[in-house]
């Protein structure tokens, strides 16, 4: 066994964003911002590579944070901001993580702009500046790791997320798939089954506490990392599921055989901490 992977988590607005993402996935059609930019027809290609460590959910978290950060300030907030009474949220977040960056005031000065006369486009330009020359992308990645840490424990949220992706995969026919993507597909609307990496197995065993999520049978003495028999795709590959750590759960052999290629709701029962 190697050393455990330890991360420092500072929890700045982590639960706020986790709750927002959970609510979006519960009722995506009521979300006022378009999700087509993430789940749209041609974006299915983002979900083909098997088991990236920057999971599909990481990418979605980054997409949501980024879209919120670019929201217009309300009139009252804008007036307070123009008077220098508050900082941009992104400045507060980057300071919280001890990132080195140019403040908005410094950026305004270098661009010969006056704070009292700023418009929304100035704030958008500042974000673009941070993306090219500052730690904005690193901030998004750091925050996505923290939010993922919370959401990965919620299998129901993972199922909802993977259902949205599966609709895009299911609709694809071999004839319309790009030549370089054909190797990922078994047939129309179905990705190939691939070997599950050991890091995915360990993550799922750790999250599901070594138990079948359906019948809660203790599997710790029956499975070993290296066997795929108990690792189930929450959304089956046969109906558009993807090879992603967020789409894997632990099932005993009997429950796995019973489920087969059906989209059966994942369990919302968990072992208590004490």
C-alpha contacts under 8 A as a table, 3 or more apart, distances in Angstrom:
res1	aa1	res2	aa2	distance
9	X	146	X	6.19
10	X	97	X	7.72
10	X	146	X	7.94
11	X	14	X	5.08
11	X	15	X	7.67
11	X	146	X	6.82
12	X	93	X	7.14
12	X	96	X	7.60
13	X	16	X	5.07
13	X	17	X	6.33
14	X	17	X	5.48
14	X	18	X	6.06
14	X	143	X	7.28
14	X	146	X	6.51
14	X	147	X	5.42
15	X	18	X	4.79
15	X	19	X	5.84
15	X	147	X	7.22
15	X	150	X	7.84
16	X	19	X	5.32
16	X	20	X	6.22
17	X	20	X	4.93
17	X	21	X	6.05
17	X	65	X	7.50
17	X	147	X	7.09
18	X	21	X	5.22
18	X	22	X	6.07
18	X	147	X	5.74
18	X	150	X	7.07
18	X	151	X	6.51
19	X	22	X	5.02
19	X	23	X	6.13
20	X	23	X	5.14
20	X	24	X	6.16
21	X	24	X	5.01
21	X	25	X	6.20
21	X	61	X	7.37
21	X	64	X	7.56
22	X	25	X	5.26
22	X	26	X	6.18
22	X	151	X	7.97
22	X	157	X	6.22
23	X	26	X	4.96
23	X	27	X	6.33
23	X	28	X	7.80
24	X	27	X	5.35
24	X	28	X	4.81
24	X	30	X	7.79
24	X	31	X	6.13
25	X	28	X	5.23
25	X	157	X	6.89
25	X	160	X	6.03
25	X	161	X	6.17
26	X	157	X	7.59
26	X	160	X	6.96
27	X	30	X	5.90
27	X	31	X	7.17
28	X	31	X	5.35
28	X	35	X	7.81
31	X	34	X	7.22
34	X	37	X	6.75
35	X	38	X	5.52
35	X	39	X	6.12
35	X	40	X	7.49
36	X	39	X	4.96
36	X	40	X	4.30
36	X	41	X	7.90
37	X	40	X	5.67
37	X	43	X	7.74
38	X	43	X	6.45
38	X	60	X	7.25
38	X	63	X	7.45
39	X	43	X	6.02
39	X	44	X	7.07
39	X	164	X	7.23
39	X	165	X	6.54
39	X	168	X	7.33
40	X	43	X	5.32
40	X	44	X	7.20
40	X	168	X	7.54
41	X	44	X	6.23
41	X	168	X	6.25
42	X	45	X	6.56
43	X	46	X	5.64
43	X	47	X	7.77
44	X	47	X	5.58
44	X	48	X	7.09
44	X	165	X	7.40
44	X	168	X	6.00
44	X	169	X	6.34
45	X	48	X	5.50
45	X	181	X	7.61
46	X	49	X	7.36
46	X	56	X	7.94
47	X	50	X	7.83
47	X	56	X	6.63
47	X	165	X	7.85
47	X	242	X	6.88
48	X	181	X	7.73
48	X	184	X	6.39
48	X	191	X	7.73
48	X	242	X	7.12
48	X	243	X	7.62
49	X	52	X	6.77
49	X	184	X	7.41
49	X	243	X	7.63
50	X	194	X	7.42
50	X	242	X	7.63
50	X	243	X	4.92
50	X	244	X	6.23
51	X	55	X	7.03
51	X	196	X	7.64
51	X	197	X	7.54
51	X	200	X	7.81
51	X	243	X	5.56
51	X	244	X	4.51
51	X	245	X	6.03
52	X	55	X	5.41
52	X	56	X	7.94
52	X	244	X	6.89
52	X	245	X	7.98
54	X	58	X	5.83
54	X	59	X	7.07
55	X	58	X	5.09
55	X	59	X	6.53
55	X	244	X	6.45
55	X	245	X	6.77
55	X	246	X	7.25
56	X	59	X	5.14
56	X	60	X	6.31
56	X	244	X	7.03
56	X	246	X	7.67
57	X	60	X	4.91
57	X	61	X	6.09
57	X	148	X	7.28
57	X	161	X	7.65
57	X	246	X	7.09
58	X	61	X	5.16
58	X	62	X	6.31
58	X	141	X	7.97
58	X	144	X	5.66
58	X	145	X	7.01
58	X	148	X	6.43
59	X	62	X	5.16
59	X	63	X	6.19
59	X	144	X	7.93
60	X	63	X	4.91
60	X	64	X	6.25
61	X	64	X	5.21
61	X	65	X	6.20
61	X	144	X	5.68
61	X	147	X	7.52
61	X	148	X	7.74
62	X	65	X	5.22
62	X	66	X	5.97
62	X	140	X	5.75
62	X	141	X	6.99
62	X	143	X	7.99
62	X	144	X	5.95
63	X	66	X	5.27
63	X	67	X	6.16
64	X	67	X	5.17
64	X	68	X	6.20
65	X	68	X	5.21
65	X	69	X	6.12
65	X	140	X	7.28
66	X	69	X	5.11
66	X	70	X	6.49
66	X	140	X	7.54
67	X	70	X	5.37
67	X	71	X	6.68
68	X	71	X	5.23
69	X	89	X	7.75
69	X	90	X	7.34
70	X	124	X	6.59
70	X	127	X	7.94
72	X	120	X	6.45
73	X	77	X	5.90
73	X	78	X	5.49
73	X	120	X	7.65
74	X	77	X	5.18
74	X	78	X	5.84
75	X	78	X	5.01
75	X	79	X	6.21
76	X	79	X	5.24
76	X	80	X	6.39
77	X	80	X	5.16
77	X	81	X	6.01
78	X	81	X	4.95
78	X	82	X	6.06
79	X	82	X	5.15
79	X	83	X	6.46
80	X	83	X	5.30
80	X	84	X	6.64
80	X	85	X	5.59
80	X	86	X	6.62
81	X	84	X	5.18
81	X	85	X	5.71
81	X	86	X	5.26
81	X	87	X	6.82
81	X	88	X	7.93
82	X	85	X	7.60
82	X	115	X	5.51
82	X	116	X	4.61
82	X	117	X	7.25
82	X	118	X	7.12
83	X	115	X	7.41
83	X	116	X	6.22
84	X	87	X	7.35
84	X	115	X	7.53
87	X	91	X	6.40
87	X	92	X	6.81
88	X	91	X	5.30
88	X	92	X	6.67
88	X	104	X	7.76
89	X	92	X	5.12
89	X	93	X	6.22
90	X	93	X	5.04
90	X	94	X	6.10
91	X	94	X	5.26
91	X	95	X	6.10
91	X	103	X	6.82
91	X	104	X	7.73
92	X	95	X	5.17
92	X	96	X	6.14
93	X	96	X	5.00
93	X	97	X	6.51
93	X	139	X	7.84
94	X	97	X	5.21
94	X	98	X	6.16
94	X	99	X	5.28
94	X	100	X	7.67
94	X	101	X	7.73
94	X	135	X	7.90
94	X	136	X	7.99
94	X	139	X	6.66
95	X	98	X	4.87
95	X	99	X	5.97
95	X	100	X	7.77
96	X	99	X	7.79
97	X	139	X	7.99
99	X	135	X	6.76
100	X	134	X	7.77
100	X	135	X	7.36
101	X	130	X	7.75
101	X	134	X	5.75
101	X	135	X	6.79
102	X	106	X	6.09
102	X	107	X	6.47
102	X	134	X	7.53
103	X	106	X	5.19
103	X	107	X	6.26
104	X	107	X	4.97
104	X	108	X	6.06
104	X	126	X	6.97
105	X	108	X	5.05
105	X	109	X	6.21
105	X	115	X	7.43
106	X	109	X	5.09
106	X	110	X	6.20
107	X	110	X	5.17
107	X	111	X	6.18
107	X	126	X	7.24
108	X	111	X	5.11
108	X	112	X	5.99
108	X	113	X	4.90
108	X	114	X	6.62
108	X	115	X	7.02
109	X	112	X	4.97
109	X	113	X	5.96
109	X	114	X	7.44
110	X	113	X	7.77
113	X	117	X	7.59
113	X	118	X	7.32
114	X	117	X	5.47
114	X	118	X	6.53
115	X	118	X	5.41
118	X	122	X	6.08
118	X	123	X	7.85
119	X	122	X	5.46
119	X	123	X	7.08
120	X	123	X	5.26
120	X	124	X	6.40
121	X	124	X	4.94
121	X	125	X	6.05
122	X	125	X	5.00
122	X	126	X	6.22
123	X	126	X	5.01
123	X	127	X	6.37
124	X	127	X	5.11
124	X	128	X	6.32
125	X	128	X	5.02
125	X	129	X	6.15
126	X	129	X	4.92
126	X	130	X	6.24
127	X	130	X	5.05
127	X	131	X	6.16
127	X	136	X	7.70
128	X	131	X	4.95
128	X	132	X	6.34
129	X	132	X	5.28
129	X	133	X	5.82
129	X	134	X	6.93
130	X	133	X	5.25
130	X	134	X	4.11
130	X	135	X	6.29
130	X	136	X	5.38
131	X	134	X	5.77
131	X	135	X	6.80
131	X	136	X	5.10
131	X	137	X	6.02
134	X	137	X	7.94
135	X	138	X	5.10
135	X	139	X	6.07
136	X	139	X	4.95
136	X	140	X	6.33
137	X	140	X	5.13
137	X	141	X	6.29
138	X	141	X	5.09
138	X	142	X	6.07
139	X	142	X	5.13
139	X	143	X	6.11
140	X	143	X	5.21
140	X	144	X	5.96
141	X	144	X	5.06
141	X	145	X	6.27
142	X	145	X	5.30
142	X	146	X	6.63
143	X	146	X	5.18
143	X	147	X	6.21
144	X	147	X	5.12
144	X	148	X	5.83
145	X	148	X	5.08
145	X	149	X	6.15
146	X	149	X	5.10
146	X	150	X	6.87
147	X	150	X	5.31
147	X	151	X	6.27
148	X	151	X	5.00
148	X	152	X	5.62
149	X	152	X	5.73
149	X	153	X	7.31
150	X	153	X	5.96
150	X	154	X	7.63
151	X	154	X	5.34
151	X	157	X	7.19
151	X	158	X	7.66
152	X	155	X	6.86
152	X	158	X	7.01
152	X	207	X	7.97
152	X	246	X	6.96
153	X	207	X	6.40
154	X	157	X	5.49
154	X	158	X	6.48
154	X	268	X	7.90
155	X	158	X	4.89
155	X	159	X	6.11
155	X	266	X	6.63
155	X	267	X	7.34
155	X	268	X	7.05
156	X	159	X	5.03
156	X	160	X	6.33
156	X	265	X	7.70
156	X	266	X	6.26
156	X	267	X	7.41
156	X	268	X	6.62
157	X	160	X	5.16
157	X	161	X	6.19
158	X	161	X	5.11
158	X	162	X	6.16
158	X	246	X	5.88
158	X	247	X	6.77
159	X	162	X	5.17
159	X	163	X	6.06
159	X	234	X	6.40
159	X	235	X	6.87
159	X	247	X	7.03
159	X	265	X	7.79
159	X	266	X	7.19
160	X	163	X	5.09
160	X	164	X	6.58
161	X	164	X	5.47
161	X	165	X	6.75
162	X	165	X	5.06
162	X	166	X	6.01
162	X	235	X	6.61
162	X	241	X	6.78
162	X	242	X	7.52
162	X	246	X	7.67
162	X	247	X	6.54
163	X	166	X	4.98
163	X	167	X	6.51
163	X	235	X	6.71
163	X	241	X	7.50
164	X	167	X	5.61
164	X	168	X	7.31
165	X	168	X	5.50
165	X	169	X	6.65
165	X	240	X	7.67
165	X	241	X	7.49
165	X	242	X	7.85
166	X	169	X	5.03
166	X	170	X	5.97
166	X	235	X	7.53
166	X	239	X	6.88
166	X	240	X	4.19
166	X	241	X	5.11
166	X	242	X	7.09
167	X	170	X	5.28
167	X	171	X	6.48
167	X	240	X	6.53
168	X	171	X	5.49
168	X	172	X	6.98
168	X	240	X	7.57
169	X	172	X	5.59
169	X	189	X	5.25
169	X	190	X	6.84
169	X	191	X	7.98
169	X	240	X	5.01
169	X	241	X	7.51
170	X	188	X	7.23
170	X	189	X	3.78
170	X	190	X	6.48
170	X	239	X	6.29
170	X	240	X	4.71
171	X	188	X	7.79
171	X	189	X	5.71
172	X	176	X	6.78
172	X	177	X	6.84
172	X	188	X	6.02
172	X	189	X	5.05
173	X	176	X	5.57
173	X	177	X	6.50
173	X	187	X	7.52
173	X	188	X	4.39
173	X	189	X	6.05
174	X	177	X	5.34
174	X	182	X	7.17
174	X	185	X	7.79
174	X	187	X	6.52
174	X	188	X	5.36
174	X	189	X	8.00
177	X	181	X	6.46
177	X	182	X	6.42
178	X	181	X	5.33
178	X	182	X	6.61
179	X	182	X	5.50
180	X	183	X	7.06
181	X	184	X	5.78
181	X	185	X	7.44
182	X	185	X	5.51
183	X	186	X	7.82
184	X	191	X	5.72
184	X	192	X	5.86
185	X	188	X	7.33
185	X	189	X	7.63
185	X	190	X	5.83
185	X	191	X	4.21
185	X	192	X	5.24
186	X	190	X	5.74
186	X	191	X	5.32
186	X	192	X	4.75
187	X	190	X	5.46
187	X	191	X	7.16
189	X	238	X	7.76
189	X	239	X	7.18
189	X	240	X	5.82
190	X	237	X	5.86
190	X	238	X	5.56
190	X	239	X	6.64
190	X	240	X	5.37
190	X	241	X	7.53
191	X	237	X	6.09
191	X	238	X	7.74
191	X	240	X	7.06
191	X	241	X	7.49
191	X	242	X	6.80
192	X	237	X	7.54
193	X	237	X	7.35
193	X	243	X	7.62
194	X	243	X	7.58
195	X	228	X	7.74
196	X	200	X	6.63
196	X	201	X	7.02
196	X	228	X	6.94
197	X	200	X	5.39
197	X	201	X	6.58
198	X	201	X	4.97
198	X	202	X	6.14
198	X	225	X	6.17
198	X	226	X	6.46
199	X	202	X	5.15
199	X	203	X	6.15
200	X	203	X	5.08
200	X	204	X	6.19
200	X	245	X	5.79
201	X	204	X	5.23
201	X	205	X	6.05
201	X	225	X	6.18
201	X	226	X	7.90
201	X	231	X	7.40
202	X	205	X	5.14
202	X	206	X	5.97
202	X	225	X	6.89
203	X	206	X	5.16
203	X	207	X	6.11
204	X	207	X	5.06
204	X	208	X	5.92
204	X	245	X	7.82
204	X	248	X	6.94
204	X	249	X	6.09
204	X	250	X	6.65
205	X	208	X	5.29
205	X	209	X	5.75
205	X	210	X	4.93
205	X	211	X	7.69
205	X	250	X	6.78
206	X	209	X	5.13
206	X	210	X	6.56
207	X	210	X	7.88
208	X	211	X	5.88
208	X	212	X	7.47
208	X	213	X	6.71
208	X	249	X	7.39
208	X	250	X	6.59
208	X	270	X	7.78
209	X	271	X	7.57
210	X	218	X	6.24
210	X	219	X	5.50
210	X	220	X	5.17
210	X	250	X	7.52
211	X	216	X	5.19
211	X	217	X	5.38
211	X	218	X	4.62
211	X	219	X	5.31
211	X	220	X	7.15
211	X	250	X	6.80
211	X	251	X	7.40
211	X	252	X	7.90
212	X	215	X	5.75
212	X	216	X	4.61
212	X	217	X	5.23
212	X	218	X	6.72
212	X	219	X	6.81
212	X	250	X	5.32
212	X	251	X	4.27
212	X	252	X	5.22
213	X	216	X	5.42
213	X	249	X	7.33
213	X	250	X	6.04
213	X	251	X	5.95
213	X	266	X	7.50
213	X	267	X	5.86
213	X	269	X	7.53
213	X	270	X	7.88
214	X	251	X	6.68
214	X	255	X	6.84
214	X	266	X	7.38
214	X	267	X	5.85
215	X	252	X	7.95
215	X	255	X	7.43
217	X	252	X	7.06
218	X	221	X	7.52
219	X	222	X	4.99
219	X	223	X	5.99
219	X	252	X	7.11
220	X	223	X	6.01
220	X	224	X	7.88
223	X	227	X	7.01
223	X	230	X	7.42
224	X	227	X	6.03
227	X	230	X	7.39
228	X	231	X	5.30
229	X	232	X	7.88
229	X	253	X	6.87
230	X	250	X	5.68
230	X	251	X	5.07
230	X	252	X	5.58
230	X	253	X	6.13
230	X	256	X	7.09
231	X	248	X	6.27
231	X	249	X	5.78
231	X	250	X	5.06
231	X	251	X	6.31
232	X	236	X	7.82
232	X	248	X	5.42
232	X	249	X	5.27
232	X	250	X	6.09
232	X	251	X	6.36
232	X	256	X	6.85
233	X	236	X	5.05
233	X	237	X	6.96
233	X	241	X	7.06
233	X	242	X	7.93
233	X	243	X	7.79
233	X	247	X	5.37
233	X	248	X	4.65
233	X	249	X	6.47
234	X	241	X	7.66
234	X	247	X	5.14
234	X	248	X	5.60
234	X	249	X	6.24
234	X	263	X	7.28
234	X	264	X	7.95
234	X	266	X	6.97
235	X	239	X	7.04
235	X	240	X	7.21
235	X	241	X	4.72
235	X	242	X	7.59
235	X	247	X	6.50
235	X	262	X	7.82
235	X	263	X	5.74
236	X	239	X	5.65
236	X	240	X	6.75
236	X	241	X	4.97
236	X	242	X	7.89
236	X	260	X	7.95
236	X	261	X	5.44
236	X	262	X	6.75
236	X	263	X	6.70
237	X	240	X	5.20
237	X	241	X	4.22
237	X	242	X	6.23
237	X	243	X	7.98
237	X	261	X	7.60
238	X	241	X	6.93
238	X	261	X	6.08
239	X	261	X	7.29
239	X	262	X	7.99
239	X	263	X	7.97
241	X	247	X	7.42
242	X	247	X	6.83
243	X	247	X	6.83
244	X	247	X	5.36
244	X	248	X	7.05
245	X	248	X	5.60
251	X	255	X	6.00
251	X	256	X	5.65
252	X	255	X	5.46
252	X	256	X	6.06
253	X	256	X	5.12
253	X	257	X	6.21
254	X	257	X	5.23
254	X	258	X	6.20
255	X	258	X	5.01
255	X	259	X	6.13
256	X	259	X	5.27
256	X	260	X	6.28
257	X	260	X	5.35
259	X	262	X	5.75
259	X	263	X	7.91
259	X	264	X	6.88
